[in-house]
Amino acid sequence: MPDLIHNLDAVRQRIALAAQVAGRDPRSVALLAVSKTFPAEDVRAAHAAGQRAFGENYVQEALTKLDALADLRESIEWHFIGPLQSNKTRPVAERFDWVHSIDRLKIAQRLAEQRPDGMPPLNVCVQVNVSGEASKSGVLPEEAADVAHAIAALPTLRLRGLMAIPEPAGSIEQQRVPHRALRELFDRLRAAGLELDTLSMGMSDDLEAAVLEGATMVRIGTAIFGARDYSN
């Protein structure tokens, strides 16, 4: 799949250039390839090109893909990044390495209870609604500290940081504003004693703004896999 390989390289170059502009080591920004709606064969091709972390939004689709790629399990890191309903937490707790989209304490509690004995702690991020959009999931910024401290105390989970899906904006300066707000919240939580290391922010259209504002993980789908077809 030459287009996919070319796209992966192009995204890595974008990350490296943005990091250079920000005075950062490009290796400080992890690339999460968002493979939702794309077939397992595309994930396999990206894996063959060196990509190891993949993000999924829909539980049932993800489980089908995990089964199809079971032979790669030891070298793939699976991240759940979509809205998570309480009745679908068990398979995520049992089969994923990360969950970015914790928007309420109840979800974290269920994941903690359902994480199997013997597995490493589930890495989690609190999703913050930095743009205040009614249609977006996420805790309000003023609620984030209480939720984060409660999650950090749960066994079998490891609170890694914050995630956001800011409202689209036109210019890079406009894009930087919500990313900066998330990074400032992240810094305040670290100053309050939480051991956080992950800022999951930035997608295909705004990864440069996110990297400039301190993203440690960017979630890139379209720029790698192409436009999505949601008709199915």
Backbone hydrogen bonds, N-H to C=O, Kabsch-Sander energy under -0.5 kcal/mol:
donor,donor_aa,acceptor,acceptor_aa,energy
5,I,1,M,-2.0
6,H,2,P,-2.7
7,N,3,D,-2.9
8,L,4,L,-2.5
9,D,5,I,-2.2
10,A,6,H,-2.5
11,V,7,N,-2.5
12,R,8,L,-2.4
13,Q,9,D,-2.1
14,R,10,A,-2.1
15,I,11,V,-2.5
16,A,12,R,-2.4
17,L,13,Q,-2.5
18,A,14,R,-2.5
19,A,15,I,-2.6
20,Q,16,A,-2.2
21,V,17,L,-2.4
22,A,18,A,-1.9
23,G,20,Q,-1.1
24,R,19,A,-3.6
28,S,25,D,-2.7
29,V,26,P,-1.7
30,A,28,S,-0.6
30,A,216,T,-3.1
32,L,30,A,-0.6
32,L,218,V,-2.8
33,A,31,L,-0.6
33,A,53,A,-2.3
34,V,32,L,-0.7
34,V,220,I,-2.6
35,S,33,A,-0.9
35,S,55,G,-1.8
36,K,55,G,-0.6
38,F,35,S,-1.9
42,D,39,P,-1.0
43,V,39,P,-1.3
44,R,40,A,-2.6
45,A,41,E,-2.1
46,A,42,D,-2.4
47,H,43,V,-2.7
48,A,44,R,-2.3
49,A,45,A,-1.1
50,G,47,H,-1.9
51,Q,46,A,-2.4
54,F,77,E,-2.5
55,G,33,A,-2.5
56,E,79,H,-2.6
62,A,58,Y,-2.6
63,L,59,V,-2.5
64,T,60,Q,-1.9
65,K,61,E,-1.9
66,L,62,A,-2.9
67,D,63,L,-2.2
68,A,64,T,-2.0
69,L,65,K,-1.5
70,A,67,D,-1.4
72,L,69,L,-2.2
73,R,70,A,-1.4
75,S,72,L,-2.2
76,I,72,L,-0.6
76,I,73,R,-0.8
77,E,52,R,-2.9
78,W,76,I,-0.6
79,H,54,F,-2.9
80,F,98,W,-2.4
81,I,56,E,-2.8
81,I,79,H,-0.6
82,G,56,E,-0.8
85,Q,83,P,-0.5
88,K,85,Q,-2.0
89,T,86,S,-0.8
92,V,88,K,-0.7
93,A,89,T,-3.0
94,E,90,R,-2.2
95,R,91,P,-1.6
96,F,92,V,-2.0
97,D,78,W,-2.3
98,W,78,W,-1.7
99,V,123,N,-2.2
100,H,80,F,-2.8
101,S,80,F,-0.6
102,I,125,C,-1.6
103,D,101,S,-0.8
107,I,104,R,-0.7
108,A,104,R,-1.2
109,Q,105,L,-2.6
110,R,106,K,-2.2
111,L,107,I,-2.4
112,A,108,A,-2.4
113,E,109,Q,-2.2
114,Q,110,R,-2.0
115,R,111,L,-1.1
119,M,116,P,-1.6
122,L,156,T,-2.6
123,N,97,D,-2.1
123,N,121,P,-0.5
124,V,158,R,-2.4
125,C,99,V,-2.2
126,V,161,G,-2.3
127,Q,102,I,-2.4
127,Q,125,C,-0.5
128,V,163,M,-3.1
129,N,139,V,-2.7
130,V,128,V,-1.7
132,G,129,N,-0.8
136,K,133,E,-1.2
139,V,127,Q,-2.8
143,E,140,L,-2.0
144,A,140,L,-1.0
144,A,141,P,-0.7
147,V,143,E,-2.0
148,A,144,A,-3.0
149,H,145,A,-2.6
150,A,146,D,-1.9
151,I,147,V,-2.4
152,A,148,A,-2.5
153,A,149,H,-0.8
154,L,151,I,-1.9
157,L,154,L,-0.9
158,R,122,L,-2.7
160,R,124,V,-3.3
160,R,158,R,-0.5
161,G,124,V,-1.0
162,L,198,T,-1.8
163,M,126,V,-2.5
164,A,200,S,-1.6
175,Q,171,S,-2.3
176,R,172,I,-1.8
177,V,173,E,-0.8
177,V,174,Q,-0.6
179,H,175,Q,-1.0
180,R,176,R,-2.8
181,A,177,V,-2.0
182,L,178,P,-2.1
183,R,179,H,-2.3
184,E,180,R,-2.5
185,L,181,A,-1.9
186,F,182,L,-2.6
187,D,183,R,-2.5
188,R,184,E,-2.0
189,L,185,L,-2.3
190,R,186,F,-2.2
191,A,187,D,-2.3
192,A,188,R,-1.3
193,G,190,R,-1.7
194,L,189,L,-2.1
196,L,194,L,-1.6
197,D,160,R,-2.9
198,T,160,R,-2.2
200,S,162,L,-2.8
200,S,198,T,-0.5
201,M,199,L,-1.1
201,M,217,M,-1.8
206,D,203,M,-0.9
207,L,203,M,-1.1
210,A,206,D,-2.0
211,V,207,L,-2.7
212,L,208,E,-2.5
213,E,209,A,-1.2
214,G,211,V,-1.4
215,A,210,A,-2.6
216,T,199,L,-1.9
217,M,199,L,-1.7
218,V,30,A,-2.3
219,R,202,G,-2.6
220,I,32,L,-2.7
220,I,218,V,-0.7
221,G,219,R,-0.5
224,I,221,G,-1.6
225,F,221,G,-3.1
226,G,221,G,-0.5
226,G,222,T,-2.0
230,Y,228,R,-0.6
